[in-house]
Amino acid sequence: MRQALPGILIAILLALLARAMAQQLAQGAIGLPKFPLSPVMCAVLLGMLWRNSIGVPAWATSGLNWTMHRLLRVGIALVGLRLTLGGATAIAATALPVALVCLSVALAGGLLISRALAVPRRLGYLLAIGTAVCGCTAVVAMSPVIRAKSAETAFAVTCVVLFGCTAMLLYPWVAGHFFSASPVHAGVFLGTAIHDTSQVIGAALIYSQQAGAPAALAAASVAKLLRNLSIAVLVPVAAWLTQRHEEREGRAADAPAAAAARTPLVPLFVLAFIGCIVLRTLGDALFHDGAGWTSLVDGGYKASDLLLICGMTAVGLSVSFTDMWRIGWRPLAAGFVVATLVGGCSLLLNLGMYHWLG
């Protein structure tokens, strides 16, 4: 933990700077016109600018990784305090059909497009699963199961970061244009159209902060949770398919199954998110008139927002433009087409439901 402290401090300081910048822009400080910009948007852009101009020293890497993978996930789990079981169920009823269709489109489209562009089979699998389920987490979980090479894993993660971050910065404006009257549909769109959990939460925070619609963050979180849960089915299926493929080629087939057994089927932060929903439901039922409970929930909101801004700063600091150019055009083209296909599918489905229900 001592080694991680410098990187954590960098993320916190940049996050505080980003929040101050957002406040100054919103107030029209130093003679500038008022320009309401989300603190999360400022945090990501500031992190990317820092990484690709000043650079990130080696001594800060472990702390930034800890912030991005641990601190951010604590913030995501605390988002569950914004929901009760009844509210989450209602959102899930809206989000589930969209999530299932987008998941199917991402998997089928990813595999077909990768094959058409002659992307290596395992890299194509990783691109499809990363786009369909939960971004970098799905890529890392699936990589040992399908015996992917380290370079293929790195390529897939980079594509997820590149196109997911692009969507994170672009899609809140798309949601604001099409779903300004329905924060829930805006959240479901963001939760089903963007790759990684951190990117979904970042986009939903940007939309929520700029539109004054906190319901969008809760809806995006539930929609993304539904996608994340699918990894519990896809990892064992991938292990079985890889085993059959290797048996046909006459190679040892026990490694994928063993890797699947070692891979957590449901990420811990997803279970923590559900636990926070249950806690909020029980707390509201038992202490619905208690000022202490309300203060505790408000404290959870503030802690979640601060942790998410710090985590998204670390996400911005992880984006290297140089690394992205090294991938080659075929995986980049495949990742771009699949990401655009899923985003378009989510937008059309949500527009259909929005007008049908509304």
Secondary structure as a PSIPRED ss2 file (coil, helix, strand):
# PSIPRED VFORMAT (PSIPRED V4.0)

   1 M C   1.000  0.000  0.000
   2 R C   1.000  0.000  0.000
   3 Q C   1.000  0.000  0.000
   4 A C   1.000  0.000  0.000
   5 L H   0.000  1.000  0.000
   6 P H   0.000  1.000  0.000
   7 G H   0.000  1.000  0.000
   8 I H   0.000  1.000  0.000
   9 L H   0.000  1.000  0.000
  10 I H   0.000  1.000  0.000
  11 A H   0.000  1.000  0.000
  12 I H   0.000  1.000  0.000
  13 L H   0.000  1.000  0.000
  14 L H   0.000  1.000  0.000
  15 A H   0.000  1.000  0.000
  16 L H   0.000  1.000  0.000
  17 L H   0.000  1.000  0.000
  18 A H   0.000  1.000  0.000
  19 R H   0.000  1.000  0.000
  20 A H   0.000  1.000  0.000
  21 M H   0.000  1.000  0.000
  22 A H   0.000  1.000  0.000
  23 Q H   0.000  1.000  0.000
  24 Q H   0.000  1.000  0.000
  25 L H   0.000  1.000  0.000
  26 A H   0.000  1.000  0.000
  27 Q H   0.000  1.000  0.000
  28 G C   1.000  0.000  0.000
  29 A H   0.000  1.000  0.000
  30 I H   0.000  1.000  0.000
  31 G H   0.000  1.000  0.000
  32 L C   1.000  0.000  0.000
  33 P C   1.000  0.000  0.000
  34 K C   1.000  0.000  0.000
  35 F C   1.000  0.000  0.000
  36 P C   1.000  0.000  0.000
  37 L C   1.000  0.000  0.000
  38 S C   1.000  0.000  0.000
  39 P H   0.000  1.000  0.000
  40 V H   0.000  1.000  0.000
  41 M H   0.000  1.000  0.000
  42 C H   0.000  1.000  0.000
  43 A H   0.000  1.000  0.000
  44 V H   0.000  1.000  0.000
  45 L H   0.000  1.000  0.000
  46 L H   0.000  1.000  0.000
  47 G H   0.000  1.000  0.000
  48 M H   0.000  1.000  0.000
  49 L H   0.000  1.000  0.000
  50 W H   0.000  1.000  0.000
  51 R H   0.000  1.000  0.000
  52 N H   0.000  1.000  0.000
  53 S H   0.000  1.000  0.000
  54 I C   1.000  0.000  0.000
  55 G C   1.000  0.000  0.000
  56 V C   1.000  0.000  0.000
  57 P C   1.000  0.000  0.000
  58 A H   0.000  1.000  0.000
  59 W H   0.000  1.000  0.000
  60 A H   0.000  1.000  0.000
  61 T H   0.000  1.000  0.000
  62 S H   0.000  1.000  0.000
  63 G H   0.000  1.000  0.000
  64 L H   0.000  1.000  0.000
  65 N H   0.000  1.000  0.000
  66 W H   0.000  1.000  0.000
  67 T H   0.000  1.000  0.000
  68 M H   0.000  1.000  0.000
  69 H H   0.000  1.000  0.000
  70 R H   0.000  1.000  0.000
  71 L H   0.000  1.000  0.000
  72 L H   0.000  1.000  0.000
  73 R H   0.000  1.000  0.000
  74 V H   0.000  1.000  0.000
  75 G H   0.000  1.000  0.000
  76 I H   0.000  1.000  0.000
  77 A H   0.000  1.000  0.000
  78 L H   0.000  1.000  0.000
  79 V H   0.000  1.000  0.000
  80 G H   0.000  1.000  0.000
  81 L H   0.000  1.000  0.000
  82 R H   0.000  1.000  0.000
  83 L C   1.000  0.000  0.000
  84 T C   1.000  0.000  0.000
  85 L H   0.000  1.000  0.000
  86 G H   0.000  1.000  0.000
  87 G H   0.000  1.000  0.000
  88 A H   0.000  1.000  0.000
  89 T H   0.000  1.000  0.000
  90 A H   0.000  1.000  0.000
  91 I H   0.000  1.000  0.000
  92 A H   0.000  1.000  0.000
  93 A H   0.000  1.000  0.000
  94 T H   0.000  1.000  0.000
  95 A H   0.000  1.000  0.000
  96 L H   0.000  1.000  0.000
  97 P H   0.000  1.000  0.000
  98 V H   0.000  1.000  0.000
  99 A H   0.000  1.000  0.000
 100 L H   0.000  1.000  0.000
 101 V H   0.000  1.000  0.000
 102 C H   0.000  1.000  0.000
 103 L H   0.000  1.000  0.000
 104 S H   0.000  1.000  0.000
 105 V H   0.000  1.000  0.000
 106 A H   0.000  1.000  0.000
 107 L H   0.000  1.000  0.000
 108 A H   0.000  1.000  0.000
 109 G H   0.000  1.000  0.000
 110 G H   0.000  1.000  0.000
 111 L H   0.000  1.000  0.000
 112 L H   0.000  1.000  0.000
 113 I H   0.000  1.000  0.000
 114 S H   0.000  1.000  0.000
 115 R H   0.000  1.000  0.000
 116 A H   0.000  1.000  0.000
 117 L C   1.000  0.000  0.000
 118 A C   1.000  0.000  0.000
 119 V C   1.000  0.000  0.000
 120 P C   1.000  0.000  0.000
 121 R H   0.000  1.000  0.000
 122 R H   0.000  1.000  0.000
 123 L H   0.000  1.000  0.000
 124 G H   0.000  1.000  0.000
 125 Y H   0.000  1.000  0.000
 126 L H   0.000  1.000  0.000
 127 L H   0.000  1.000  0.000
 128 A H   0.000  1.000  0.000
 129 I H   0.000  1.000  0.000
 130 G H   0.000  1.000  0.000
 131 T H   0.000  1.000  0.000
 132 A H   0.000  1.000  0.000
 133 V C   1.000  0.000  0.000
 134 C C   1.000  0.000  0.000
 135 G C   1.000  0.000  0.000
 136 C H   0.000  1.000  0.000
 137 T H   0.000  1.000  0.000
 138 A H   0.000  1.000  0.000
 139 V H   0.000  1.000  0.000
 140 V H   0.000  1.000  0.000
 141 A H   0.000  1.000  0.000
 142 M H   0.000  1.000  0.000
 143 S C   1.000  0.000  0.000
 144 P C   1.000  0.000  0.000
 145 V C   1.000  0.000  0.000
 146 I C   1.000  0.000  0.000
 147 R C   1.000  0.000  0.000
 148 A C   1.000  0.000  0.000
 149 K C   1.000  0.000  0.000
 150 S H   0.000  1.000  0.000
 151 A H   0.000  1.000  0.000
 152 E H   0.000  1.000  0.000
 153 T H   0.000  1.000  0.000
 154 A H   0.000  1.000  0.000
 155 F H   0.000  1.000  0.000
 156 A H   0.000  1.000  0.000
 157 V H   0.000  1.000  0.000
 158 T H   0.000  1.000  0.000
 159 C H   0.000  1.000  0.000
 160 V H   0.000  1.000  0.000
 161 V H   0.000  1.000  0.000
 162 L H   0.000  1.000  0.000
 163 F H   0.000  1.000  0.000
 164 G H   0.000  1.000  0.000
 165 C H   0.000  1.000  0.000
 166 T H   0.000  1.000  0.000
 167 A H   0.000  1.000  0.000
 168 M H   0.000  1.000  0.000
 169 L H   0.000  1.000  0.000
 170 L H   0.000  1.000  0.000
 171 Y H   0.000  1.000  0.000
 172 P H   0.000  1.000  0.000
 173 W H   0.000  1.000  0.000
 174 V H   0.000  1.000  0.000
 175 A H   0.000  1.000  0.000
 176 G H   0.000  1.000  0.000
 177 H H   0.000  1.000  0.000
 178 F H   0.000  1.000  0.000
 179 F C   1.000  0.000  0.000
 180 S C   1.000  0.000  0.000
 181 A C   1.000  0.000  0.000
 182 S C   1.000  0.000  0.000
 183 P H   0.000  1.000  0.000
 184 V H   0.000  1.000  0.000
 185 H H   0.000  1.000  0.000
 186 A H   0.000  1.000  0.000
 187 G H   0.000  1.000  0.000
 188 V H   0.000  1.000  0.000
 189 F H   0.000  1.000  0.000
 190 L H   0.000  1.000  0.000
 191 G H   0.000  1.000  0.000
 192 T H   0.000  1.000  0.000
 193 A H   0.000  1.000  0.000
 194 I C   1.000  0.000  0.000
 195 H C   1.000  0.000  0.000
 196 D C   1.000  0.000  0.000
 197 T H   0.000  1.000  0.000
 198 S H   0.000  1.000  0.000
 199 Q H   0.000  1.000  0.000
 200 V H   0.000  1.000  0.000
 201 I H   0.000  1.000  0.000
 202 G H   0.000  1.000  0.000
 203 A H   0.000  1.000  0.000
 204 A H   0.000  1.000  0.000
 205 L H   0.000  1.000  0.000
 206 I H   0.000  1.000  0.000
 207 Y H   0.000  1.000  0.000
 208 S H   0.000  1.000  0.000
 209 Q H   0.000  1.000  0.000
 210 Q H   0.000  1.000  0.000
 211 A H   0.000  1.000  0.000
 212 G C   1.000  0.000  0.000
 213 A C   1.000  0.000  0.000
 214 P C   1.000  0.000  0.000
 215 A H   0.000  1.000  0.000
 216 A H   0.000  1.000  0.000
 217 L H   0.000  1.000  0.000
 218 A H   0.000  1.000  0.000
 219 A H   0.000  1.000  0.000
 220 A H   0.000  1.000  0.000
 221 S H   0.000  1.000  0.000
 222 V H   0.000  1.000  0.000
 223 A H   0.000  1.000  0.000
 224 K H   0.000  1.000  0.000
 225 L H   0.000  1.000  0.000
 226 L H   0.000  1.000  0.000
 227 R H   0.000  1.000  0.000
 228 N H   0.000  1.000  0.000
 229 L H   0.000  1.000  0.000
 230 S C   1.000  0.000  0.000
 231 I H   0.000  1.000  0.000
 232 A H   0.000  1.000  0.000
 233 V H   0.000  1.000  0.000
 234 L H   0.000  1.000  0.000
 235 V H   0.000  1.000  0.000
 236 P H   0.000  1.000  0.000
 237 V H   0.000  1.000  0.000
 238 A H   0.000  1.000  0.000
 239 A H   0.000  1.000  0.000
 240 W H   0.000  1.000  0.000
 241 L H   0.000  1.000  0.000
 242 T H   0.000  1.000  0.000
 243 Q H   0.000  1.000  0.000
 244 R H   0.000  1.000  0.000
 245 H H   0.000  1.000  0.000
 246 E H   0.000  1.000  0.000
 247 E H   0.000  1.000  0.000
 248 R H   0.000  1.000  0.000
 249 E C   1.000  0.000  0.000
 250 G C   1.000  0.000  0.000
 251 R C   1.000  0.000  0.000
 252 A C   1.000  0.000  0.000
 253 A C   1.000  0.000  0.000
 254 D H   0.000  1.000  0.000
 255 A H   0.000  1.000  0.000
 256 P H   0.000  1.000  0.000
 257 A H   0.000  1.000  0.000
 258 A H   0.000  1.000  0.000
 259 A H   0.000  1.000  0.000
 260 A H   0.000  1.000  0.000
 261 A H   0.000  1.000  0.000
 262 R H   0.000  1.000  0.000
 263 T C   1.000  0.000  0.000
 264 P C   1.000  0.000  0.000
 265 L C   1.000  0.000  0.000
 266 V C   1.000  0.000  0.000
 267 P C   1.000  0.000  0.000
 268 L H   0.000  1.000  0.000
 269 F H   0.000  1.000  0.000
 270 V H   0.000  1.000  0.000
 271 L H   0.000  1.000  0.000
 272 A H   0.000  1.000  0.000
 273 F H   0.000  1.000  0.000
 274 I H   0.000  1.000  0.000
 275 G H   0.000  1.000  0.000
 276 C H   0.000  1.000  0.000
 277 I H   0.000  1.000  0.000
 278 V H   0.000  1.000  0.000
 279 L H   0.000  1.000  0.000
 280 R H   0.000  1.000  0.000
 281 T H   0.000  1.000  0.000
 282 L H   0.000  1.000  0.000
 283 G H   0.000  1.000  0.000
 284 D H   0.000  1.000  0.000
 285 A H   0.000  1.000  0.000
 286 L H   0.000  1.000  0.000
 287 F C   1.000  0.000  0.000
 288 H C   1.000  0.000  0.000
 289 D C   1.000  0.000  0.000
 290 G C   1.000  0.000  0.000
 291 A H   0.000  1.000  0.000
 292 G H   0.000  1.000  0.000
 293 W H   0.000  1.000  0.000
 294 T H   0.000  1.000  0.000
 295 S H   0.000  1.000  0.000
 296 L H   0.000  1.000  0.000
 297 V H   0.000  1.000  0.000
 298 D H   0.000  1.000  0.000
 299 G H   0.000  1.000  0.000
 300 G H   0.000  1.000  0.000
 301 Y H   0.000  1.000  0.000
 302 K H   0.000  1.000  0.000
 303 A H   0.000  1.000  0.000
 304 S H   0.000  1.000  0.000
 305 D H   0.000  1.000  0.000
 306 L H   0.000  1.000  0.000
 307 L H   0.000  1.000  0.000
 308 L H   0.000  1.000  0.000
 309 I H   0.000  1.000  0.000
 310 C H   0.000  1.000  0.000
 311 G H   0.000  1.000  0.000
 312 M H   0.000  1.000  0.000
 313 T H   0.000  1.000  0.000
 314 A H   0.000  1.000  0.000
 315 V H   0.000  1.000  0.000
 316 G H   0.000  1.000  0.000
 317 L H   0.000  1.000  0.000
 318 S C   1.000  0.000  0.000
 319 V C   1.000  0.000  0.000
 320 S C   1.000  0.000  0.000
 321 F H   0.000  1.000  0.000
 322 T H   0.000  1.000  0.000
 323 D H   0.000  1.000  0.000
 324 M H   0.000  1.000  0.000
 325 W H   0.000  1.000  0.000
 326 R C   1.000  0.000  0.000
 327 I C   1.000  0.000  0.000
 328 G C   1.000  0.000  0.000
 329 W H   0.000  1.000  0.000
 330 R H   0.000  1.000  0.000
 331 P H   0.000  1.000  0.000
 332 L H   0.000  1.000  0.000
 333 A H   0.000  1.000  0.000
 334 A H   0.000  1.000  0.000
 335 G H   0.000  1.000  0.000
 336 F H   0.000  1.000  0.000
 337 V H   0.000  1.000  0.000
 338 V H   0.000  1.000  0.000
 339 A H   0.000  1.000  0.000
 340 T H   0.000  1.000  0.000
 341 L H   0.000  1.000  0.000
 342 V H   0.000  1.000  0.000
 343 G H   0.000  1.000  0.000
 344 G H   0.000  1.000  0.000
 345 C H   0.000  1.000  0.000
 346 S H   0.000  1.000  0.000
 347 L H   0.000  1.000  0.000
 348 L H   0.000  1.000  0.000
 349 L H   0.000  1.000  0.000
 350 N H   0.000  1.000  0.000
 351 L H   0.000  1.000  0.000
 352 G H   0.000  1.000  0.000
 353 M H   0.000  1.000  0.000
 354 Y H   0.000  1.000  0.000
 355 H H   0.000  1.000  0.000
 356 W H   0.000  1.000  0.000
 357 L H   0.000  1.000  0.000
 358 G C   1.000  0.000  0.000
